[in-house]
Amino acid sequence: MTTRIIGTGHYAPEHVVTNDDLAQFLDTSDAWIRERTGIHMRHIDIGEGTTAMAAKASIRAIENAGISPEAIDLIIAATSTADEVLPNTASMVQKEIGNSHCACYDLNAACSGFVYGLNTAHAFIKSGMADTVLVVGSETMSKIVDWNDRSTCILFGDGAGAVVAARDEEGIESVVMGSDGRSGDIIACDARTMENKWGARPVKNPFMIMNGQEVFKFAVRKVPEAIHELLDQAGMKADQIDHYILHQANERIIASVAKRLGVPMERFPVNLFEYGNTSAASVPILLDEMNRRQLLKRGDKVVMAGFGAGLTWGATLLTW
Ligand code: COA
């Protein structure tokens, strides 16, 4: 027995900010952003927040799975931009979808968050601790980026993607997860509250800071490594995979991973031109778009992979 994805959904805010919009207040241009990243625009939240977006994506995934919300026995919300410290995002999603009993918790592994969540769901299902798990990645990156920092803010967008994962005979074949906290300062952002009645921890990074070139180097080295580990576990070769659904951070990173794996770029779907980097939401948004366009056929081999702050990485190989 393993874990199959039986439903997908996503939600992105209606408000769109183009590269030209950013050039109105930043020293940048549409040409520079397109050429260096592949991004043309991003959806930006103007007041809904991470929980509401997560709930909308989740309701769509549950409808797509054709199950009752009460059938879900675990909700994992992957986010590093929760609206509230308490209660957790997953419990608030639970309320919105109409489930009143299941376990709920949040997981923060930055842009690897959705893949971490799916792999965790698989562990629960394999161990017999859960049968049906809702995994949702939702992010309001727009509230943690510095809109005066042209080297980071141009990359990010807001949105949510969700899947329903359930016990089945075919599905997940191998998983990889890892982190190297020694490089934690390459992408960082402090929590908003840093003081109590007796003292304060100095705030170093009130908004996200990032060493773009170091992240780029990490991603093009680590993602192929993780995928090779994933393929080896399953006894498969890179060219046997039909779809590589990678974290949508930068088109040049995706192209470099494709080259290093020796797989044509056509097997690496890309939607970052519309969304930018939506962190934990990027993989499930793309997965849902492909599912709804009927680009995923039963029996297709799918690899998903994420990487991000931590520095974390994660990958999953499954039969659709
Ligand atoms: N518009 C115009 N110029 C910009 C700019 C912008 N938005 N952002 C940076 N620049 C400038 C820099 O100041 C620099 O100018 P200089 O040569 O005069 O110093 C020049 O462009 C080149 O900067 P550099 O950082 O070398 O560009 P790059 O090709 O590495 O691209 C990133 C920068 C951020 C797009 C790229 O490094 C990247 O995508 N890294 C990965 C980031 C990522 O994916 N993070 C999330 C991971 S989950």
Residues whose N, C-alpha, C, O or C-beta is under 5 A from the ligand:
A	BS01	COA	D27 T28 S29 W32 R36 C111 R150 S151 I154 G212 Q213 V215 F216 A249 N250 F307 G308
